[in-house]
Amino acid sequence: MPEPMIEIEVVYAAVDRQVLLSVAVPPDTTIREAVKCSAMGVQFPELDLDSCPLGIFGKAVAKPEVQLVRAGDRIEIYRPLLADPKEVRRLRAAKAAQARARTSES
């Protein structure tokens, strides 16, 4: 008897487009394996599906090579950050402080 499959979704948002794929996988599939089984690598060949960060419904998964999928999961493939958010906030605050200093001198 064939093994029952469960339905999940795999989603990725590039800068210019978003793709959501429905995938049927066996219940003993890890999150990383499910992403590799999806056609996301064909849609976005630049993705490194072996090491990219993954999440489920907006929450990062620490060990996608170990955690198993559950029916209805939406696995999200995350893009690397272009800039460190803390550094961006620090630079913005420094720029605002300079602007305030200039206006107080006038």
MIDOSE-1310 file (N, C-alpha, C; in nm, 2 decimals, decimal comma, always signed):
residues 106
mpep	+0,08/-0,12/+0,00/+0,00/+0,00/+0,00/+0,09/+0,12/+0,00; +0,06/+0,22/-0,09/+0,15/+0,34/-0,09/+0,14/+0,42/+0,04; +0,25/+0,49/+0,07/+0,25/+0,57/+0,19/+0,17/+0,69/+0,17; +0,09/+0,73/+0,27/+0,00/+0,85/+0,26/+0,09/+0,98/+0,25
miei	+0,05/+1,07/+0,17/+0,13/+1,20/+0,15/+0,06/+1,31/+0,23; +0,13/+1,41/+0,27/+0,07/+1,53/+0,33/+0,10/+1,65/+0,25; +0,01/+1,74/+0,25/+0,02/+1,86/+0,17/+0,09/+1,97/+0,25; +0,19/+2,04/+0,19/+0,25/+2,15/+0,25/+0,27/+2,26/+0,14
evvy	+0,31/+2,38/+0,18/+0,34/+2,48/+0,08/+0,49/+2,53/+0,11; +0,55/+2,56/+0,00/+0,69/+2,62/+0,00/+0,68/+2,75/-0,07; +0,73/+2,86/+0,00/+0,72/+2,99/-0,05/+0,86/+3,06/-0,05; +0,88/+3,14/-0,15/+1,00/+3,22/-0,16/+0,97/+3,36/-0,23
aavd	+1,02/+3,46/-0,17/+0,99/+3,60/-0,23/+1,13/+3,66/-0,27; +1,15/+3,67/-0,40/+1,27/+3,73/-0,45/+1,24/+3,88/-0,45; +1,33/+3,96/-0,49/+1,31/+4,11/-0,50/+1,20/+4,14/-0,60; +1,20/+4,07/-0,71/+1,10/+4,10/-0,82/+0,98/+4,01/-0,83
rqvl	+0,98/+3,90/-0,76/+0,86/+3,81/-0,77/+0,85/+3,72/-0,65; +0,73/+3,66/-0,64/+0,70/+3,57/-0,53/+0,65/+3,44/-0,59; +0,68/+3,33/-0,53/+0,63/+3,20/-0,58/+0,59/+3,12/-0,46; +0,47/+3,06/-0,47/+0,42/+2,97/-0,36/+0,38/+2,84/-0,43
lsva	+0,44/+2,73/-0,39/+0,42/+2,60/-0,45/+0,36/+2,50/-0,35; +0,26/+2,43/-0,39/+0,20/+2,32/-0,31/+0,28/+2,19/-0,34; +0,31/+2,12/-0,24/+0,40/+2,00/-0,25/+0,34/+1,89/-0,16; +0,33/+1,77/-0,22/+0,29/+1,65/-0,14/+0,42/+1,57/-0,11
vppd	+0,44/+1,55/+0,02/+0,55/+1,48/+0,07/+0,51/+1,37/+0,17; +0,60/+1,27/+0,19/+0,57/+1,17/+0,29/+0,58/+1,23/+0,43; +0,51/+1,18/+0,53/+0,51/+1,24/+0,66/+0,65/+1,24/+0,73; +0,74/+1,15/+0,69/+0,87/+1,15/+0,76/+0,97/+1,24/+0,69
ttir	+0,93/+1,34/+0,61/+1,02/+1,43/+0,54/+1,06/+1,54/+0,63; +1,19/+1,58/+0,62/+1,24/+1,69/+0,70/+1,20/+1,82/+0,62; +1,21/+1,93/+0,69/+1,18/+2,06/+0,62/+1,28/+2,08/+0,51; +1,41/+2,06/+0,53/+1,51/+2,08/+0,43/+1,48/+1,99/+0,31
eavk	+1,44/+1,86/+0,33/+1,41/+1,77/+0,22/+1,29/+1,82/+0,14; +1,19/+1,87/+0,22/+1,07/+1,92/+0,15/+1,10/+2,03/+0,05; +1,19/+2,12/+0,10/+1,22/+2,24/+0,01/+1,30/+2,19/-0,11; +1,38/+2,09/-0,09/+1,46/+2,03/-0,21/+1,36/+1,96/-0,30
csam	+1,26/+1,90/-0,25/+1,16/+1,83/-0,33/+1,07/+1,92/-0,41; +1,06/+2,04/-0,36/+0,98/+2,14/-0,44/+1,05/+2,18/-0,56; +0,99/+2,25/-0,65/+1,05/+2,30/-0,77/+1,11/+2,43/-0,76; +1,13/+2,48/-0,63/+1,18/+2,61/-0,60/+1,32/+2,63/-0,66
gvqf	+1,40/+2,53/-0,66/+1,53/+2,53/-0,71/+1,53/+2,56/-0,86; +1,43/+2,51/-0,93/+1,42/+2,53/-1,08/+1,37/+2,67/-1,10; +1,28/+2,72/-1,02/+1,23/+2,86/-1,03/+1,33/+2,96/-1,00; +1,42/+2,93/-0,90/+1,52/+3,03/-0,86/+1,66/+2,95/-0,85
peld	+1,73/+2,93/-0,96/+1,85/+2,85/-0,96/+1,96/+2,91/-0,87; +1,95/+3,04/-0,84/+2,05/+3,11/-0,75/+2,04/+3,07/-0,61; +1,93/+3,01/-0,57/+1,91/+2,96/-0,43/+2,00/+2,85/-0,39; +2,06/+2,85/-0,28/+2,14/+2,74/-0,22/+2,05/+2,67/-0,12
ldsc	+1,97/+2,57/-0,17/+1,87/+2,50/-0,09/+1,93/+2,42/+0,02; +2,06/+2,39/+0,01/+2,13/+2,31/+0,11/+2,16/+2,39/+0,23; +2,16/+2,52/+0,22/+2,21/+2,59/+0,34/+2,12/+2,72/+0,37; +2,03/+2,76/+0,29/+1,95/+2,88/+0,31/+1,87/+2,87/+0,44
plgi	+1,85/+2,98/+0,50/+1,76/+2,98/+0,62/+1,62/+2,95/+0,59; +1,55/+2,87/+0,67/+1,41/+2,83/+0,65/+1,33/+2,86/+0,77; +1,20/+2,88/+0,75/+1,11/+2,90/+0,86/+0,97/+2,84/+0,83; +0,88/+2,84/+0,93/+0,75/+2,79/+0,91/+0,66/+2,90/+0,97
fgka	+0,57/+2,96/+0,88/+0,47/+3,06/+0,92/+0,54/+3,18/+1,00; +0,66/+3,22/+0,94/+0,72/+3,34/+1,00/+0,82/+3,31/+1,11; +0,83/+3,19/+1,15/+0,92/+3,16/+1,26/+1,04/+3,08/+1,21; +1,16/+3,13/+1,23/+1,28/+3,06/+1,18/+1,29/+2,92/+1,25
vakp	+1,34/+2,82/+1,17/+1,36/+2,68/+1,22/+1,51/+2,66/+1,24; +1,54/+2,63/+1,36/+1,68/+2,62/+1,40/+1,75/+2,50/+1,33; +1,68/+2,38/+1,32/+1,74/+2,26/+1,26/+1,65/+2,21/+1,15; +1,64/+2,27/+1,03/+1,55/+2,22/+0,93/+1,59/+2,08/+0,88
evql	+1,72/+2,04/+0,90/+1,76/+1,90/+0,86/+1,71/+1,79/+0,95; +1,65/+1,83/+1,07/+1,60/+1,74/+1,16/+1,45/+1,75/+1,18; +1,40/+1,87/+1,18/+1,25/+1,89/+1,21/+1,17/+1,83/+1,09; +1,07/+1,76/+1,13/+0,98/+1,70/+1,02/+0,86/+1,80/+0,99
vrag	+0,82/+1,79/+0,87/+0,70/+1,87/+0,82/+0,57/+1,81/+0,88; +0,47/+1,90/+0,89/+0,34/+1,86/+0,94/+0,24/+1,91/+0,83; +0,13/+1,84/+0,82/+0,03/+1,87/+0,72/-0,01/+2,02/+0,73; -0,01/+2,09/+0,62/-0,05/+2,23/+0,62/+0,06/+2,33/+0,65
drie	+0,18/+2,28/+0,68/+0,30/+2,38/+0,70/+0,32/+2,46/+0,58; +0,36/+2,59/+0,60/+0,40/+2,68/+0,50/+0,55/+2,71/+0,52; +0,63/+2,64/+0,45/+0,78/+2,66/+0,47/+0,82/+2,78/+0,39; +0,89/+2,87/+0,46/+0,94/+2,99/+0,39/+1,09/+2,98/+0,38
iyrp	+1,14/+3,02/+0,26/+1,28/+3,03/+0,23/+1,32/+3,17/+0,25; +1,42/+3,20/+0,33/+1,45/+3,34/+0,36/+1,58/+3,38/+0,28; +1,57/+3,50/+0,24/+1,69/+3,56/+0,17/+1,79/+3,61/+0,27; +1,92/+3,62/+0,24/+2,01/+3,67/+0,33/+1,99/+3,82/+0,35
llad	+2,02/+3,87/+0,47/+2,01/+4,02/+0,49/+2,11/+4,09/+0,41; +2,07/+4,20/+0,35/+2,17/+4,29/+0,28/+2,25/+4,38/+0,37; +2,19/+4,41/+0,48/+2,25/+4,49/+0,58/+2,21/+4,45/+0,72; +2,30/+4,46/+0,82/+2,26/+4,43/+0,96/+2,17/+4,54/+1,01
pkev	+2,05/+4,50/+1,05/+1,95/+4,60/+1,10/+2,00/+4,68/+1,21; +2,08/+4,63/+1,30/+2,14/+4,71/+1,41/+2,23/+4,82/+1,36; +2,31/+4,78/+1,26/+2,40/+4,88/+1,20/+2,32/+4,99/+1,13; +2,22/+4,95/+1,06/+2,14/+5,05/+0,99/+2,07/+5,15/+1,09
rrlr	+2,02/+5,10/+1,20/+1,96/+5,19/+1,30/+2,07/+5,28/+1,36; +2,19/+5,23/+1,39/+2,29/+5,31/+1,45/+2,33/+5,42/+1,35; +2,34/+5,39/+1,22/+2,38/+5,49/+1,12/+2,27/+5,60/+1,11; +2,14/+5,55/+1,11/+2,03/+5,65/+1,11/+2,03/+5,74/+1,23
aaka	+2,05/+5,68/+1,35/+2,05/+5,77/+1,47/+2,17/+5,87/+1,46; +2,29/+5,83/+1,42/+2,40/+5,92/+1,41/+2,37/+6,03/+1,31; +2,31/+6,00/+1,20/+2,27/+6,10/+1,10/+2,17/+6,20/+1,15; +2,07/+6,15/+1,23/+1,97/+6,24/+1,29/+2,04/+6,33/+1,40
aqar	+2,13/+6,27/+1,47/+2,20/+6,35/+1,57/+2,28/+6,46/+1,50; +2,34/+6,44/+1,39/+2,42/+6,54/+1,32/+2,32/+6,65/+1,27; +2,21/+6,61/+1,22/+2,11/+6,70/+1,17/+2,06/+6,79/+1,28; +2,03/+6,74/+1,40/+1,99/+6,82/+1,51/+2,10/+6,91/+1,56
arts	+2,23/+6,87/+1,55/+2,34/+6,96/+1,59/+2,35/+7,07/+1,50; +2,33/+7,05/+1,37/+2,34/+7,16/+1,27/+2,23/+7,26/+1,29; +2,10/+7,21/+1,32/+1,99/+7,30/+1,33/+2,00/+7,38/+1,46; +2,06/+7,33/+1,57/+2,08/+7,40/+1,69/+2,19/+7,51/+1,68
es	+2,29/+7,49/+1,59/+2,39/+7,59/+1,57/+2,34/+7,71/+1,49; +2,23/+7,69/+1,42/+2,18/+7,80/+1,33/+2,11/+7,91/+1,41
